[in-house]
Amino acid sequence: MSCYGTLSPPEFAGAPQRRTTAHHDTCLADTRLTWHNRARPTRRTPRFQDTTRNPMDATVNINGVVSRGEHAVISVFDHGFLYGDGVYETLRTYDRHPFLFEPHLDRLRASARRLAIAVPVTDQELADRVQDTMRTVNPEGEVTLRILITRGIGDLSYDPAVCPDPTLVVIARPLPELAEPVTREGVRLVQAQVVRNSPESVDPSIKSNNLLNNVLAMQEAVREDAFEAILLNHRGELAECSQSNLFVVRDGEVLTPPRDAGLLRGVTREFLFEVGADLGVTIREAVLRPSDLDTVDELFVTSTNREIVPAVAVGDQIIGSGRPGPVTLRLLARFRELAVAHAHESSPLAKSGSPSAVG
Ligand SMILES: Cc1ncc(COP(=O)(O)O)c(C=O)c1O
């Protein structure tokens, strides 16, 4: 008899269908279950709670001028548009304080340096722009911020000299909340066919606006109705996902691909090492291959806006028990506690009393 029995109706994109028979526990003991005979979702269900949001529901700061999203325009001669020639960061707030502002700015500057783009402001000026931009956005809730620096406006040429002034954009939007079942049930990932850029070509450690590698991988996930796509590197090792870093748990230890696998050193990834240390959970880098997924107990992905998302299947393969695992959930709970405290302590925003204080 099939281990799956009757399948519950699909709840959301990328979630595995749970078996509802009395065989549940027996079947989980069968070690690795497969995905291939699951019920096909009849509708694509949301990753985020609010599926009706208007993408223009944003406040945008272009070179210091703040406007509503629908009025924010960039020249077609901006090399960010023409060539993807620029860098960016995504940040989020906790209690309306930008989280890990300094590491994000460090990475932004490092990425810009790799492309020989001059960052036209100091950290304090950038913090002030962020504050100006987010002030009226989602006043009762959290904000996600995207900071972009492009080569700027210039003639159609790859010569950087044609663009004397970089463009600096800050986009502030209400933080999209993940649909509740994402964390409760865990999500399904797929292994992308497209390979992660080699560090010798467009190095994934540069957080650049040139995102086609990520776009193609995520298109594969979307076609498969999965939450995220895992990219392998040119050596066939697990590298990262299209917009998140990847972690596995095996025998109580948390492992993540090393930097030289060719990946973006996620700010969340780096913070997670601190969360692990705080909890006494070992988190370390290790080369991981697709075959390792056969023996891991838990899997999760991390990113700024999504924090820690448990993954319970990759393609047809169920991971571990097929449920979000205890180590993942402990890390997530502690991550959130530490994030709120940290965001308050190291907020770049002017303190209350100043004219531009926020919430
Ligand atoms: C390719 C890739 N890896 C990892 C991450 C996670 O990075 P962070 O934790 O800094 O958001 C992202 C986030 O956008 C990403 O695009």
The ligand as an ORCA input file, in Angstrom:
! r2SCAN-3c Opt
* xyz 0 1
  C      21.764     34.400     -4.171
  C      21.455     34.778     -2.761
  N      21.998     34.065     -1.767
  C      21.737     34.363     -0.477
  C      20.898     35.407     -0.135
  C      20.628     35.731      1.311
  O      21.322     36.901      1.669
  P      20.889     37.771      2.909
  O      20.856     36.873      4.095
  O      21.950     38.803      3.016
  O      19.551     38.341      2.602
  C      20.324     36.178     -1.147
  C      19.439     37.296     -0.806
  O      19.004     38.040     -1.630
  C      20.614     35.861     -2.494
  O      20.102     36.568     -3.501
*
